[in-house]
C-alpha cells in the first residue's frame, strides 16, 4: 500500500523546493521527475542526437541509467549531473524532449516503479493527470511568470549558473506555451487538484498549507 502526493505546475513555480521540504517534514520519498527528463535531454545533447531521430533516441533510452540519491543528487550513467541538468542549454531543450512518446513511456514506467509500495511525493507537470491519476493528494502550484523568473534567477545564482532575468523570463513564457499546447500530456490542472498561487507567499507558508492539506487526508 502506498500514499501518493502529486504536485504539478509550470516551470519555476517552486515545485522542487516545496516538494523537498514537505517530503522531509512528513517523511515522504521525494522523486524528482523533472530531473529525469533533464537527464534524458542532457544525454541527447551530449550524443548530438536530433530530436527527430526516433531510432537513435530509442537506442539511447534502452541503455540510459538515472539514479536519484537520498541526498537528491542526480546521476546519469554513473556521472553526477546535478548542476549540468539545470543549465540553460538543457532548460531550452527539455520541453520538446519531454513530448517525445518514447521518452515519456520509458520514464513513466520508471516513475511508477520507483513509487511502488512507498509513501512518495512527486512533482512535475502531469503527475496528477497522467502518472498517478489516482494520487491521494493533488496540488497545482502556480505563480506569475515574473515571480517564477525571479526565483529561477536566484536559484541559478546560488548554483553559480550564469543567466539574466530577461532570458529566464522569456524562457519561462516560451515553455509555458509549449507545455500547455503539446499534444501528449499537456500541462494542466487536474480536476480534483487543489490550486495554490504562491506569488505572494513565502516558502514556509506554502509548505505549511500543503502539509495541512495532506494531513487532512
C-alpha positions as CSV (number, residue, x, y, z in Angstrom):
1,X,0.0,0.0,0.0
2,X,1.3,3.4,-0.9
3,X,0.4,7.0,-0.3
4,X,1.0,9.4,-3.3
5,X,1.2,13.2,-3.2
6,X,1.3,14.7,-6.7
7,X,2.5,18.3,-7.1
8,X,2.1,19.8,-10.6
9,X,2.7,23.2,-12.0
10,X,4.7,25.3,-14.5
11,X,8.4,25.9,-14.7
12,X,9.8,27.9,-11.8
13,X,6.8,27.6,-9.6
14,X,8.9,26.3,-6.7
15,X,7.8,22.7,-7.0
16,X,11.2,21.3,-6.3
17,X,11.9,23.3,-3.2
18,X,8.4,22.8,-1.8
19,X,8.3,19.1,-2.6
20,X,11.7,18.6,-0.8
21,X,10.6,20.4,2.3
22,X,7.2,18.8,2.6
23,X,8.8,15.4,1.9
24,X,11.4,15.9,4.7
25,X,8.8,17.1,7.2
26,X,6.4,14.2,6.5
27,X,9.0,11.5,5.8
28,X,7.8,11.1,2.2
29,X,10.2,9.9,-0.5
30,X,10.8,12.7,-3.0
31,X,11.0,11.6,-6.6
32,X,12.1,14.5,-8.9
33,X,10.5,13.6,-12.3
34,X,11.7,16.8,-13.9
35,X,15.3,15.9,-13.2
36,X,14.7,12.6,-15.0
37,X,13.5,14.4,-18.2
38,X,16.5,16.7,-17.9
39,X,18.8,13.7,-17.7
40,X,17.5,12.4,-21.0
41,X,17.8,15.8,-22.5
42,X,21.4,16.2,-21.4
43,X,22.2,12.8,-22.8
44,X,20.6,13.7,-26.2
45,X,22.7,16.9,-26.2
46,X,25.9,15.0,-25.3
47,X,25.4,12.5,-28.0
48,X,24.5,15.1,-30.6
49,X,21.2,13.4,-31.4
50,X,18.5,15.3,-33.3
51,X,15.1,15.0,-31.5
52,X,13.6,13.9,-34.8
53,X,15.8,10.8,-34.9
54,X,13.5,8.3,-33.2
55,X,15.7,5.3,-33.7
56,X,18.7,6.9,-32.1
57,X,16.6,8.1,-29.1
58,X,15.1,4.6,-28.7
59,X,18.6,3.2,-28.5
60,X,19.7,5.8,-26.0
61,X,16.7,5.0,-23.8
62,X,17.5,1.3,-23.8
63,X,20.8,1.9,-22.0
64,X,20.3,5.1,-20.0
65,X,20.6,4.8,-16.2
66,X,19.2,7.5,-13.9
67,X,19.7,7.5,-10.2
68,X,18.4,9.9,-7.6
69,X,20.2,9.6,-4.3
70,X,18.8,10.2,-0.8
71,X,20.8,13.5,-0.8
72,X,18.9,14.3,-4.1
73,X,22.0,14.2,-6.2
74,X,21.3,13.2,-9.8
75,X,23.4,10.6,-11.5
76,X,23.3,9.9,-15.3
77,X,25.1,6.7,-16.3
78,X,27.2,6.9,-13.2
79,X,28.1,10.6,-13.5
80,X,26.9,13.3,-11.1
81,X,25.0,15.8,-13.3
82,X,23.1,17.6,-10.6
83,X,24.4,21.0,-11.8
84,X,24.6,20.3,-15.5
85,X,20.9,19.4,-15.9
86,X,20.0,22.9,-14.7
87,X,22.0,24.8,-17.2
88,X,20.3,26.9,-19.9
89,X,21.1,24.6,-22.8
90,X,19.1,21.8,-21.0
91,X,16.4,24.3,-19.9
92,X,15.8,25.3,-23.6
93,X,15.6,21.7,-24.9
94,X,13.8,19.8,-22.1
95,X,10.3,20.8,-23.2
96,X,10.5,19.4,-26.7
97,X,12.3,16.3,-25.5
98,X,9.6,15.7,-22.9
99,X,6.9,15.3,-25.5
100,X,8.7,12.5,-27.4
101,X,6.4,9.5,-26.9
102,X,9.3,7.0,-26.3
103,X,10.8,9.3,-23.7
104,X,7.5,9.7,-21.8
105,X,6.8,6.0,-21.9
106,X,10.2,5.0,-20.6
107,X,10.2,7.5,-17.8
108,X,6.5,6.9,-16.9
109,X,7.2,3.2,-16.3
110,X,10.3,4.1,-14.3
111,X,8.5,6.7,-12.2
112,X,5.7,4.3,-11.3
113,X,8.2,1.6,-10.5
114,X,10.1,3.9,-8.1
115,X,6.8,4.6,-6.2
116,X,5.6,1.0,-5.8
117,X,4.7,0.3,-2.2
118,X,6.1,3.5,-0.9
119,X,4.8,6.8,0.5
120,X,6.1,9.3,-2.0
121,X,5.7,13.0,-3.0
122,X,6.3,13.6,-6.7
123,X,6.4,16.8,-8.7
124,X,6.2,17.5,-12.4
125,X,3.7,18.7,-15.0
126,X,1.5,15.6,-15.4
127,X,1.8,13.7,-12.2
128,X,-1.8,14.1,-11.1
129,X,-3.2,13.8,-14.6
130,X,-1.1,11.0,-16.2
131,X,1.5,9.4,-14.0
132,X,-0.7,9.0,-10.9
133,X,-4.3,10.0,-11.8
134,X,-5.5,8.3,-8.6
135,X,-3.0,10.1,-6.3
136,X,-4.2,10.5,-2.7
137,X,-3.4,14.3,-2.8
138,X,-3.1,16.5,-5.8
139,X,-1.7,20.1,-5.7
140,X,-1.4,22.5,-8.6
141,X,1.3,25.0,-7.6
142,X,1.4,28.2,-9.6
143,X,2.9,31.7,-9.6
144,X,3.2,34.6,-12.0
145,X,5.8,34.4,-14.8
146,X,7.7,37.4,-13.4
147,X,7.9,35.9,-9.9
148,X,8.9,32.5,-11.3
149,X,11.7,34.2,-13.3
150,X,13.0,36.0,-10.2
151,X,13.0,32.7,-8.2
152,X,14.8,30.8,-11.0
153,X,17.5,33.6,-11.4
154,X,18.1,33.5,-7.6
155,X,18.3,29.7,-7.7
156,X,20.8,29.7,-10.6
157,X,22.9,32.4,-8.9
158,X,23.1,30.2,-5.8
159,X,24.3,27.3,-8.0
160,X,26.7,29.6,-9.9
161,X,24.8,29.1,-13.2
162,X,25.2,32.2,-15.3
163,X,21.9,33.8,-16.6
164,X,20.0,37.0,-16.9
165,X,16.5,37.8,-15.7
166,X,15.3,38.7,-19.2
167,X,16.4,35.4,-20.8
168,X,15.0,33.4,-17.9
169,X,11.6,35.2,-18.1
170,X,11.4,34.7,-21.8
171,X,12.4,31.1,-21.4
172,X,9.6,30.6,-18.9
173,X,7.0,32.3,-21.1
174,X,8.0,30.2,-24.1
175,X,8.0,27.0,-22.1
176,X,4.6,27.7,-20.6
177,X,3.2,27.9,-24.1
178,X,4.9,24.7,-25.3
179,X,3.9,22.8,-22.2
180,X,0.3,23.8,-22.3
181,X,-0.2,23.3,-26.0
182,X,1.6,20.0,-26.5
183,X,-0.5,17.0,-27.7
184,X,1.0,14.5,-25.2
185,X,0.4,15.0,-21.5
186,X,-0.1,18.8,-21.7
187,X,0.4,20.9,-18.6
188,X,-3.0,21.4,-17.0
189,X,-4.6,21.3,-13.6
190,X,-6.3,18.0,-12.7
191,X,-10.0,18.5,-12.0
192,X,-9.5,17.3,-8.4
193,X,-6.3,19.2,-7.7
194,X,-6.1,22.0,-5.1
195,X,-4.8,25.2,-6.7
196,X,-2.2,27.3,-4.9
197,X,-0.9,30.6,-6.2
198,X,2.3,31.2,-4.4
199,X,3.2,34.5,-6.0
200,X,2.8,36.4,-2.7
201,X,3.5,33.5,-0.3
202,X,6.8,32.6,1.4
203,X,8.2,29.1,1.0
204,X,7.2,28.4,4.7
205,X,3.6,29.5,4.1
206,X,3.3,27.2,1.0
207,X,4.9,24.3,2.8
208,X,2.6,24.7,5.8
209,X,-0.5,24.9,3.6
210,X,0.4,21.7,1.7
211,X,1.2,19.9,4.9
212,X,-2.3,20.8,6.3
213,X,-3.9,19.5,3.1
214,X,-2.0,16.3,3.3
215,X,-2.7,15.7,7.0
216,X,-6.4,16.3,6.4
217,X,-6.4,13.4,4.0
